[in-house]
Amino acid sequence: MKLVLYRDRQGNPLGTTPGLQHNGIRIRTRGQPDADMFEHIAEHYGWSIIYSSNINECDLVVFNLDRNHIYSNLNPVLFVKKERWQTIRELGIPVVFWHTGECHSSDAEWYRFACNHTGINIWYVDSNYRTTGGHHLFFDSSDTVGIAEYHTNDIDFSSIENAYDYKFSTITSRSEFHKNVIVSHLREKYPDSVYTKYTRPNLAEIQEDIYELFPDFIIKDITPDNEHLSRGHIIKEMNKSCIVITMNTYFTNFDPTYDPLYITEKYSCELNMDKPVIPVGHWGTVEYLKAQGYSFPDWIDYSFDNCRNDNDRLKMIIAEIDRLAVIDNLAELSEQFAKTKSNSLNFQKNNMKKQFTECVNTILSNTINK
């Protein structure tokens, strides 16, 4: 399978401007591809990527987006000459915003602006399961991003198989409100039986109206952990816990018309550890993961997954954490669940190569310009 993508004579993708620091497009740095780039994922699944500076030869125009572009006025389509857009339209070359590391509604202003500016119905691929449809496609990049780290040969898992030093563990490096609430609660109430990795305590960037959504909670000042801990060290400590509380997802949204289900690769990494997991995310996250074949122990109450009120759902999650904390045989229950290896086995059965191929074929065979 071969795909011809555009690069200029200097090796730059479409939309880059020499001398301008443009965070809207991921580019190869020092020869190392971003693990979530379209090209990296395609090559991982056996596609042959060829670059051409002749747009007439290209099968696809791909913008590997970085999350920063949605918070600025640097829409990547503005860095392409209008004459080039005319050529792309005339040739019917599909244009793709590849953005699996972040998800937004296809009705977002920046996306609509790009389509209107170019006169092309641009394909948008991300990890937002609920808003797919039309030119908005879903792809889960878990198979290519980070999974190997959780089963690296550098860690002797056999030596910690029966060691449960912690009741709970969680790791996060971003400072969203719900993460601060969970980590604060764990550290205050279970200081001797919890492992947390929290690296960004500055929450000044949080929007003020978050307090209206969470009237029962306040922000706590959390001392960060040593930010230089190795990934191997963190994973080994997490494997010594009974329950992994995973928070690598959106929890709430300010726009009531946008209903995200953000499936990040970090979720699959932590599920792949075969530990009981409490997902602290948007409502319906557990339901979605169950539909993908992942298992959740029946001794954990996941009814919070059905609660659409963010404040109430967060209270329900904390209440369930407190209930589990006093179970006498928590380590035994956790070990019994881990021995089934149901989630790691399920992940191995998931055919994300097929999902990726179907996504690419849909784009190549259904180009609809305005």
C-alpha positions, 0 to 999 in steps of 0.5 A: 500500500502506497501513499504519496504526500506533499512535501516541498523541496526543503521537506516541509509539509503544506502550510509551514512558513520558513522562519515562523514558529507555527504550532498548528502543524506537527513536523518531524524534529531532528528526524524523529516523527511525532508518535501520533503523526499520520505518517508514523501511524501509516508506516506502523501499519505497513503503508509506504509513504512517499513524498513529492513536491509536485502536488499533482502527484499527491494522493492526500494532503495531510495537516498533522495538527498540534492542539495549539492551533485551536487556541490561536488565530494561526489556522494552518490553511492560511499559510497555503497560497490561494492558487495552491488551494485552487489546484487541490480543488481542481484535482480533487485531492482530499485534505485531512486534518489529522488530530487524534491527540485532541478532539473537537466538534466538526462544527467548531469555528476554526474547522468551519473557517478552514472549509470556507477559506479553502472551498473544500470539505476537509476531512477531520480525524480525531479520537472523539467517538460521539461526534463522528459523521460526514467528514468527521471520522474517528480513529483510536491511536492506542496501538501505536502510542505508548502501549509498549511502555506498559510492558517494557522488558526493563521492568520485572513484573514478576517481582511485584505480581503479589505486591499491593503497597497502594490501594489506589494509583493515578498519574496525570501531568495536566491541571484540569479541575477534576484531576486536581479534585481527585488527587487532592482527595487521595493525598489528604485521605489516603496518604499512606496507601496511594501513589500519585504522579502530579506534575503541574499544580498551577491551575490559574489557567482554569476558566472562572465559570468552572466553579459554577459547574462544580459548586461542591468543590474547590481547587487545592494547592498540590505539591507536585512530585519529582518531575524527573521520575522515569516512566519505568519507575512510574509504571512499576509503582502503578502496578503495585496498586489495587486500583488504577484511577485513570484521568487522561480524558475530558471530564466536562465541557463548557459548550452544551452543544458539544458532547465529547467522548475523548478516547485517548491512547493513555486509557488503553495503556492503563487498561492494558495493565490488567488492573481494575480501573476507575475511569474519571471521564465524561459520562458514557466512557465506561459504556463505550469501553465495555462495548469495545470488549474491555472488562470491569469488575462487578465489585466496583460500582460504575453507576457514575458513568450514567450521570450527566451532571459533572458535579454529581458525577465527580461526587459519585466517583469520590464516594465510590473511591471511599467505599472501596478504600475500606474493603478488607480484601481489596488486594485479593479482589484486584489480584483475581481480576488481574490474573484473567488478563482479559483486558490485555488479551482484548487489546491484542484482538482489537484490529486497529490496523483495519480501523486505520485502513478503513478510515484512509480508504473512506477519505480516498474514495469519498472526496466531496468538494464544494 
